[in-house]
Amino acid sequence: MSDNLFNKVWQLHEVQKLPNGESQLFIGLHLIHEVTSPQAFAMIREKNLKVAFPKRTVATVDHIIPTVSQKRPFEDSLAEEMISEIEKNSKEFGIRFYGPESGKQGIVHVIGPELGLTQPGMTIACGDSHTSTHGAFGAIAFGIGTSQVRDVLASQCISISKPKVRKIEVTGSLGKGVYSKDVILKIIEQLGVKGGIGYAYEFAGQTFENMSIEERMSVCNMSIEGGARAGYVNPDEKTIDYLKGKEFSPKGGAFEKASKWWKQLASNSNASFDDIFKLNVSKLEPMITWGINPEQALGVSENIPTPKDLADDQVQTAEEALEHMGFKAGQPIVGTKIDVAFIGSCTNSRISDLREAAKIVEGKKVAGNVKALVVPGSQQVKLQAEKEGLNKIFSDAGFEWREAGCSMCLAMNPDKLKGNQISASSSNRNFKGRQGSITGRTLLMSPAMVAAAAINGKVVDVRDYLYL
């Protein structure tokens, strides 16, 4: 087949074309959490329906769960009510649920891959915009709304328009202190937060081939921030090595058979695309956002832009960003003082992220004015980090070592910014109010950059803290 992976997987899962031009698409794996599922289950009950394929749905709790202590009942009565609901719904409808007592609870986009639930060639849906994370395995993964969560529960299908496919071909080797987070921030800075509307992104080229699976997950995670419906990387030997031995991966001969099929799904060398964007990152430096959306990003050595120097459609948002952030056009981003350092989120809370950050903080101390916290993406990541002694490195440096959860990424839990605090964050969104305070300010960057900022109390170039 001379086609790209997206079209191959779509064709395998398209049940029929609907009269409105959309596709009825079968969903191979449905992931749910406590925030967007209660209403969907209520709709199911109202219509006296059952969950069509309960074994294809997997539940966890991540958004509202506290990270200081997960002792029940939670201090927040609403959080306790929401976790009780997903426990009840999972039990009633026969859905596998990974709660705090399971030892496998965590952010839905972290536990899916680490358990081997996420596999190449799948269609995956979840009531969370960052479901695109799972595309790192060569899956087609969408975030869906609550009414679509209901539809998947009831029928295992959704009605959806097929997007076009843009190939994003990235070449060049990343320098020390430059990570996959910097690559995706650069892509979004170049194409814009609306650039991907109507598209799925295929991330291809030497740079992505060299990345680990966890690095690819960080890139695919933020596809949605560039407006794309989904983002994916073609499966290869790294994909197969990652999945081998995982709890829900095929076993024995079935794994070998699956591996051959997975590799055949990759886009053919002569595959066609609706658009191609090329980028060389050999000279890329660490990226930081300076504004109120992920497009407003710059290299660590650069100065904040002057709105009049930007494209016409960017001027108003840039002026709004400068006012909100309290920045002046032309000032350097380096030296910006921070109040909070957050390492976590579905973008950057995996073991490789924590290892890179620990390299920076080992033997050092968090600046006296900074509140710093590390929140592992899952209980299994937390356990692995503790086996490696990373928790002690962070704690000795003055970081708070937390339980697994979404935490300060979206502040639907006790972890929030206060007032107009500035946060150095490894998360995915810097919208106004995203981290819990309408006047709070967020600078997105890699975990290593967050770690360096925590130690210095201000934005610095992490490359100054590595052996170059």
N, C-alpha and C positions, 0 to 999 in steps of 0.2 A: 504494500500500500504506500503510495507516494503522498502521504498526508502527515499533518502534525498530530501530536499526542492528543491535544484538546479535541479535535474532530473525531479521532478514533474512539476515545472514551465516551464522547457524547453519543455517537452512533450506537455504541453498545448498550447505552442506557435509555435511549429515547423510545418510549412506548408508542407514542403517536404524535402527529402534528394536530394541534387543536384548531378549531375554526377561527380563533382570534390571531392565529399565526404563531403562537407560542408552542413550546414543546411540553408534552407530559413526560417528565424525566424521573426515572426510577432512582431512588437514593439508596446506595449500598450500606452506608453507615450514618446513623443519626446520633449526634451527641447533644445532650441536654444538660442544663445547669438550673440553679434554683430561681433565677430572675425572670427568664422568658418562658418558662414551662408551666407555671401554675394556671395561667389564663387558658393556655392551650388544652390542658387536661380538663378544665372546667367546661370548655366548649365540647370536648369529647363526651363528657357525661351528659350534657344537655341534649345531645343527639342520640344518647343511648348506644354509643359506638364502643368498639373495643380497639385496642392497639393492634394493628394488622400484623406486624412482625416484631414482637417485643425483643427478640434476640438481636435485632439489628439496631436497637437503641441502647445507649449506654449513658448513665447519669453520674454526675459528681456535683460537688458544691465548691464554689471558688470566689464568686463576686462579693458576697456579703460576709463570708466567714472571717472572724477576727484572726489576727496573726500573732497576738501576744499570748493568748490562751484560748484553746478550743474546747475548754471544759463546758459541758452542758449543764443547765441551760445557758445560752449566751446572754450576756448582759443586755444587749440590744434585743428588745422583745420582737421587733419586726424581723430581725435576722433569725431569731429562734423560730418564728412562725414560718418563715420561708424554707428553712431546712427541714422543718417538720412536714411541710407540704410535699417536698420532693421525696422524702422518705416514704410518706404515705402513698403517693402516686406510684412510685417505683414498685412498692410491695403489691399494691392492688393490681397493677397491670403486668407484673412479671418482668420488670426491667432491671437489669444489673445496675446496682448503685454503689459507687465508691465514696463512702462517707469517711469522716475522720478516723473512725475505729477500724477501717479496712487496711490501713497502712499504705494505701495506693491512691488516696485522695490528692487532688491538686487541680491546677488550672486545666481546663478541659483540653486546651491545645498543647499541653505538655504531656498529660497522661495518655492521650490517644496514641501518639507515636511510641512512647516508652513501653506501652503494653503490647505493641504490635497490632493494635486495632486498625491503625492507619496503614494502608497498603497501596502500592501502585495500581492504577487502573480503576480505582474506586470513584464513585461519586459520594461526596461527604457533605452533610448539611448540619448546621447548628445555629441556634438563635443567638449568634454572636458574630459581629462583623469581622473578627479576625480569624474566622474559620479558614481563610486562605492559607494559613500556616501549613496546613496538611498537604498543600501542593508541592512541598519540598520532596515528596515521595513519588511524584508523578501521578497524583490524584487530582481530580477536579473538585474543589471544595468551595462551598458558598456559605456566606452568612445569610440567614433568612429571618423574616419577621415572625411574630407570634402566631398569626393566622396560618402561616406556612408550616410552623412547628405542628400546629393542629393537623394540617393536611398530611404531613409525613407520618404522624402517629396513626392517623386513620387509614391511610392508603399506601404509605411508603413512597409517595410521589409528590412532586410539586409541578406547578405550571410556571414556566420560565422562558424568557426570550433568549435565544442563543446569541452570545456576544461574538464579535469579531476577535481575531487573535493577532496580537502584536508581538513580534519577536524582539526581545531586548538582548542584544549581543554585546557582552562586556568582555574586554580583553585587558591584559596587563596583570602583573603580579602586584599584590598589595604589600606595601612597606610595613616595617615594624610599627606597631601602634595604630594600624589602620585595619578595620574589621568590616565584616559584612554589614553591620549597622551603618557604617559610613557609606558603603556602596548604595544601599537603598535610599538613604537620605539624599545622596547626590542625584540619583535617578529621579526622585520626586522633585528635587529642586530644579532639575532640567525640564521635566515634562509637565510639572504642575500637579496640584491636587485634583484638577478636573481632566487632566490629560488622558487618563485611562478610561473615562466614561464610555461605555459601550464595548469595552475590550476585555479580554483575558490576556494576561502577560505570560509569555514563555521566556524564562530567564535562561540564556544560553551563552556559550562562549567559554574561553579558557579560564576566566576568573571564577565562574560558577563550578566548572569542572574541578577546580582546585579546592573549592570549599568543602568543609565537612558537612554532614547532614544537618547538624544543629545550626551551622552558619546559614545554610540554605533556608532553614525554617524561619530565621529572623528576617530574611529578605522577603520570603513569601508572605509572612505575617503582615508586613506593611504595604503589600500590594494595594490593599483597600484604601490606604492613605493617599495613594496616587490616583484614586478614582476607579481602579480596575475592579471588575467583577470577581476575578480570581487571578492567582499567580501560581506558576508551577515550574519545576525543574525536571528534566527527563530522568527517569531512573537509570542507574548505572551500577557498577560493582559496589560502590560505597553504599548505595541504597540497600542492596542485597546483604552486605556485611552487617549493616545496622539492624536489619530485621531478623537476621538469623538468630534463633534461640529465644526470641521474644515470646511472651506468654501466649499471644493469640496468632502468632505467625504459623503458617503451615509447618508440619514436621516431617522429617525424613524425606522419602521420595516425593511427597507432595510439595515440599519446599523447593526441591530441585526443579520440578515441573513448573511451579509458579514462577520461579526465578527466570526461566527461559521465556515465559510469556510476558513477564514484566518488562524485560529488555526489548522485546519486540514492539512494545507500545511506544517506545521513544520516537520522536519525530524523525522521519526519514531525511536523509541528506538533501534530497530534492523537494522537501516539503514546501508548500506555499504558505504565505502569511499575508494578512491584510495590510500590515505595515511592519517596517523594520526600523529599529532605533539602535544606533551603535555608540558605544562609549568606551574610551580607554582610561583605565584607572591607575596606570603605573605611577602617576604623579599625584594621586589623590591623597589628601591629608585628612586628619580627623575632622568630622563634620559636627556642627552644633546648630540647633535651631535658635533663632533670635526673636521669633514672633509668635503668632497665635495659630499657625497651622504648619504642618510638616514641610510645606513647600518653602517656607521662609527659613532657609538654612544656608550656612556658609562654612567655609574652611576655617580652621582654628586660627590661622594667621591673618584672616581677612577682617575688614571693618564692616560694620552694619551699613547697609546701602542707604542712599538718599532716595526717597520715594520718586522724585521727578526723573531719576535716572532709570527707573523701571518701566516695563511695558504699561500701557494705559490701563489695562484691566487689573493691574497689580497695585496701582498707586493708592487707592482708597484703603485697601486692606493693610498696606504697609504703614500708612499714616495712623490707622487704628491700632496697629501692633506697637508702634513706637510709643503712642500715648499709654497703652495698657502696660507695656513692659517698663516704661520709665527710661527708655534708652534714647540716645541722640544719634541722628544720622551721622555716619562717619566715625563713630567711636569703635575701638577694637572690642571684640567679644572676649578676648583674653583679659583676665583681671576682673571680670564680673564677679562680685561677691555672691556667695550662695548661703542659704540658711538650712537647707535640707538636701541630703544626698540619698537617692532611692535606687537601689539595685534590685530589680525584679520585673514582673509582668510576663505576659505570654510571649513577648518579644525577646526578652533577655534574662531568663531566670533558670536556664539549664546549667548542667554541671560545668560545661566548657566556659560559660559566661562567668560563673563564680570563680573558676580557676584563674582566668585572666585578671579579674579584679583583685583576687588575693595576691597575685604577684606584685601588684602595685602597692598594696597597703602593708605587706609583711614587714614587721619591724618598725613601723611608723605609727603615728597617732592622728586621729581625726582632729581637725581644728576645733578649738574651744567653742566657737560660735555655731557649729554645725551639728544638726541632728542627723545621724546617719543610720540607715537600716538596710539589711539584706534579707530578702524574702524569697526563699527557694520556690520554684514553680510547682513542686510536688513533694509529697512525703518521701518518695524514693530518691529524688534529687537531694533532699535534706539529709537523708540517711547516708548517701554516698559522700556528700560533702563532709559530714562528720567523721566518716571512716578515714577520709584523707586529711583530717585536721583543719579543714578550711574554716570551720566555725570558730576555732580557737584563734586563728590568725585574725579574723574579723573582730571577734570580741576583744582580743588584746589591744587592737588598734582603736577600739571605742565605738565600733558599729554594734547596733542591736541585731541579734540573730533571731529570726522569727520563724513561726510556723508557716506552712504552705498556704498560698492564696493569692488573689489578685492585688490585694493591699492598696497602696497609694496610686496605682495606675489610674483608677477611676473613682476611688474614695467612696464606694458604696459600703463602707465599713469604718471602723474607728480611725484608720490611718488617713489623715487629711492635712493639707496645708492650712495654716492659720494666717488671716489677714493678707498682707501683700508679700509673704515670704517667696523667695526664689528657690526653686528646686532644680537640682541637677538630677535628671531622671533617665533611666535606661528604658522607659516605657515607649509607647507608640504615638501618643497624642498630646499636643500642647495647647488644646483649645482653652478658651476662657472658662474657668470653673472646673476643669476636668479633674484636678487633683483635690477638689473639696472646698476651695475658697474662690469666690467669684473674682476676687482681686489678686489671687495667687498667681505666680508666674512660673512657667515650666520651660526648662532648657533640655531638649532631647539630645542624647549623646550615647556613646557606647558604654558598657559597664566599666571598662578600664578608665575611660575619661571621667566617669562619675567618681570612681575610686580616687583618682588623682585630685579631683576638685574637692572631695571630702577632706583629704589630708591637708590641702592648702587653703581651704576656706574660700576658694575662688576658682574660676575657670582657668586651667592651665593646659599646656600641650603635653599629653601623656607621653609623647615620644621623648621628652626630657627625663623621664623616669624609667626608661628601658635601656638595656644595653644595645646600642645601635651598632 
